[in-house]
Amino acid sequence: MDCSRTVFDTLIIGGGPAGLTAGVYLRRFTRHVALVDKGNSRLSWIPVSHNYPGFPDGINGLQLLENLRAQLANYGGSVMQGEILDLRLEDGVFVGDYVPGDGGEPCQIRAMTVLLATGVADAGMPVERWDEAVRSGAVRLCPVCDGWDVIDKRIGVVTSDASPVGHALFMRTFSADVLLFERGPVSTLNDEERQKLAAAGVTLVDSPLAGVTMSEDMKPILHTKDGEDYRCDVFYPMLGEHARSDLAKGLGAETVECHKLLVDEHCRTGVPGLFAVGDVTRGLNQIAVATGQAALAATTIHNTLPWALRPAASA
Ligand SMILES: Cc1cc2nc3c(=O)[nH]c(=O)nc-3n(C[C@H](O)[C@H](O)[C@H](O)COP(=O)(O)OP(=O)(O)OC[C@H]3O[C@@H](n4cnc5c(N)ncnc54)[C@H](O)[C@@H]3O)c2cc1C
């Protein structure tokens, strides 16, 4: 795609389920769209998603990504591999600095509107063979997504600053064998939190977590400071996240906790013409939410832009 050719109707930044769905909608509205993606959508980490509607036996994340790209291609859309490094407004037009992923010549992409679908970065935690552990489902990042899939398993959970005991109690609805480990060297749980855990039957491990390794058969082994090892079936590290909202913040868009963007019911940020959808916005990190927001935003974008009247069909 020649990015200097024109002023696009919309520049979509991010090619996960949110960006790709918006691309499909906008192409079907016959809009000129540039979609840039630097890869590694969170979708690509999902072994099998069982809660995305319409797939009774579940769907592998990479397969769903491929399906969405193919659907976009059916309407003449494509994904430009690479990254938008900077976004600004010049004379009422958005300008994105695009660096192609293949080492090609950087260029500027101009567009009337921008839809940010850049997702979140998960905070890191030292777990042995992380990629393999997540892709096999031994380490999991989203209890809302896959609690059902770990019913009656032995589940390890770590305290998080935002919710010290909440995640462990949530997991207790799926299994009677939940172990909660404290993250820091000193216990931060108060009496009320300890009582809640005891009443629910969550095992609070006394010694703080020192490290996580994986057994040969891909079971997480949680090591505590006192030298004990706890073998679990599945481990939820409850890492926290950092929304990739810098490009929007640079234009004055408002963010809330975890740098997530605040948007209205049409997914508009406070910056006219700048929309945001999916995990980068405040709300539940789910594929269905991302695709639903994309439908809303794309339709609003289409109705906001000047109509492009279709020429009469030639006889
Ligand atoms: C292990 C795991 C399991 C999950 N299971 C489920 C599940 O079962 N069901 C469910 O509903 N959800 C699940 N989720 C959550 C789901 O994956 C996310 O909600 C969804 O992927 C969000 O889509 P998105 O398009 O907003 O962001 P993403 O899918 O993360 O895509 C964002 C894209 O933007 C790109 N990008 C970022 N910045 C730039 C830039 N400057 N220029 C160009 N590109 C950029 C990124 O590289 C990325 O490709 C799971 C997540 C994980 C990690």
The ligand as an SDF file (V2000), in Angstrom:
LIG
                    3D

 53 58  0  0  0  0  0  0  0  0999 V2000
   -3.5840  -15.8480   27.5590 C   0  0  0  0  0  0  0  0  0  0  0  0
   -4.8220  -15.0370   27.2240 C   0  0  0  0  0  0  0  0  0  0  0  0
   -6.0510  -15.6850   27.1360 C   0  0  0  0  0  0  0  0  0  0  0  0
   -7.2020  -14.9440   26.8260 C   0  0  0  0  0  0  0  0  0  0  0  0
   -8.3740  -15.6180   26.6760 N   0  0  0  0  0  0  0  0  0  0  0  0
   -9.4900  -14.9430   26.2920 C   0  0  0  0  0  0  0  0  0  0  0  0
  -10.7280  -15.6210   26.0870 C   0  0  0  0  0  0  0  0  0  0  0  0
  -10.7990  -16.8440   26.2040 O   0  0  0  0  0  0  0  0  0  0  0  0
  -11.8040  -14.8740   25.7570 N   0  0  0  0  0  0  0  0  0  0  0  0
  -11.7440  -13.5240   25.6100 C   0  0  0  0  0  0  0  0  0  0  0  0
  -12.7640  -12.9010   25.3060 O   0  0  0  0  0  0  0  0  0  0  0  0
  -10.5760  -12.8660   25.7770 N   0  0  0  0  0  0  0  0  0  0  0  0
   -9.4490  -13.5350   26.1070 C   0  0  0  0  0  0  0  0  0  0  0  0
   -8.2730  -12.8600   26.2890 N   0  0  0  0  0  0  0  0  0  0  0  0
   -8.2670  -11.3970   26.1150 C   0  0  0  0  0  0  0  0  0  0  0  0
   -8.2300  -11.0220   24.6220 C   0  0  0  0  0  0  0  0  0  0  0  0
   -7.1070  -11.6220   24.0280 O   0  0  0  0  0  0  0  0  0  0  0  0
   -8.1790   -9.5100   24.4670 C   0  0  0  0  0  0  0  0  0  0  0  0
   -9.3020   -8.9380   25.1320 O   0  0  0  0  0  0  0  0  0  0  0  0
   -8.2080   -9.0890   23.0040 C   0  0  0  0  0  0  0  0  0  0  0  0
   -7.1220   -9.6410   22.2880 O   0  0  0  0  0  0  0  0  0  0  0  0
   -8.1590   -7.5530   22.8940 C   0  0  0  0  0  0  0  0  0  0  0  0
   -8.1180   -7.1700   21.5570 O   0  0  0  0  0  0  0  0  0  0  0  0
   -7.4520   -5.7830   21.1070 P   0  0  0  0  0  0  0  0  0  0  0  0
   -7.6020   -5.7730   19.6240 O   0  0  0  0  0  0  0  0  0  0  0  0
   -7.9860   -4.6790   21.9140 O   0  0  0  0  0  0  0  0  0  0  0  0
   -5.9000   -5.8790   21.5240 O   0  0  0  0  0  0  0  0  0  0  0  0
   -4.7910   -6.9050   21.0250 P   0  0  0  0  0  0  0  0  0  0  0  0
   -5.3920   -8.1860   20.5990 O   0  0  0  0  0  0  0  0  0  0  0  0
   -3.7520   -6.9760   22.0890 O   0  0  0  0  0  0  0  0  0  0  0  0
   -4.1730   -6.2110   19.7260 O   0  0  0  0  0  0  0  0  0  0  0  0
   -3.4810   -4.9850   19.8050 C   0  0  0  0  0  0  0  0  0  0  0  0
   -2.5460   -4.9060   18.6180 C   0  0  0  0  0  0  0  0  0  0  0  0
   -2.0720   -3.5470   18.4640 O   0  0  0  0  0  0  0  0  0  0  0  0
   -0.7170   -3.5820   18.0950 C   0  0  0  0  0  0  0  0  0  0  0  0
   -0.0740   -2.3000   18.3880 N   0  0  0  0  0  0  0  0  0  0  0  0
    0.1250   -1.7290   19.6040 C   0  0  0  0  0  0  0  0  0  0  0  0
    0.7320   -0.5150   19.4710 N   0  0  0  0  0  0  0  0  0  0  0  0
    0.9150   -0.3190   18.1320 C   0  0  0  0  0  0  0  0  0  0  0  0
    1.4870    0.7340   17.3540 C   0  0  0  0  0  0  0  0  0  0  0  0
    1.9670    1.8510   17.9240 N   0  0  0  0  0  0  0  0  0  0  0  0
    1.5330    0.5910   16.0050 N   0  0  0  0  0  0  0  0  0  0  0  0
    1.0270   -0.5340   15.4110 C   0  0  0  0  0  0  0  0  0  0  0  0
    0.4650   -1.5570   16.1040 N   0  0  0  0  0  0  0  0  0  0  0  0
    0.4020   -1.4560   17.4530 C   0  0  0  0  0  0  0  0  0  0  0  0
   -0.1690   -4.7390   18.9360 C   0  0  0  0  0  0  0  0  0  0  0  0
    1.0900   -5.1570   18.4340 O   0  0  0  0  0  0  0  0  0  0  0  0
   -1.2860   -5.7710   18.7760 C   0  0  0  0  0  0  0  0  0  0  0  0
   -1.0970   -6.5850   17.6250 O   0  0  0  0  0  0  0  0  0  0  0  0
   -7.1100  -13.5430   26.6130 C   0  0  0  0  0  0  0  0  0  0  0  0
   -5.8670  -12.9140   26.7020 C   0  0  0  0  0  0  0  0  0  0  0  0
   -4.7320  -13.6380   27.0000 C   0  0  0  0  0  0  0  0  0  0  0  0
   -3.3930  -12.9360   27.0610 C   0  0  0  0  0  0  0  0  0  0  0  0
  1  2  1  0
  2  3  1  0
  2 52  2  0
  3  4  2  0
  4  5  1  0
  4 50  1  0
  5  6  2  0
  6  7  1  0
  6 13  1  0
  7  8  2  0
  7  9  1  0
  9 10  1  0
 10 11  2  0
 10 12  1  0
 12 13  2  0
 13 14  1  0
 14 15  1  0
 14 50  1  0
 15 16  1  0
 16 17  1  0
 16 18  1  0
 18 19  1  0
 18 20  1  0
 20 21  1  0
 20 22  1  0
 22 23  1  0
 23 24  1  0
 24 25  2  0
 24 26  1  0
 24 27  1  0
 27 28  1  0
 28 29  2  0
 28 30  1  0
 28 31  1  0
 31 32  1  0
 32 33  1  0
 33 34  1  0
 33 48  1  0
 34 35  1  0
 35 36  1  0
 35 46  1  0
 36 37  1  0
 36 45  1  0
 37 38  2  0
 38 39  1  0
 39 40  1  0
 39 45  2  0
 40 41  1  0
 40 42  2  0
 42 43  1  0
 43 44  2  0
 44 45  1  0
 46 47  1  0
 46 48  1  0
 48 49  1  0
 50 51  2  0
 51 52  1  0
 52 53  1  0
M  END
$$$$
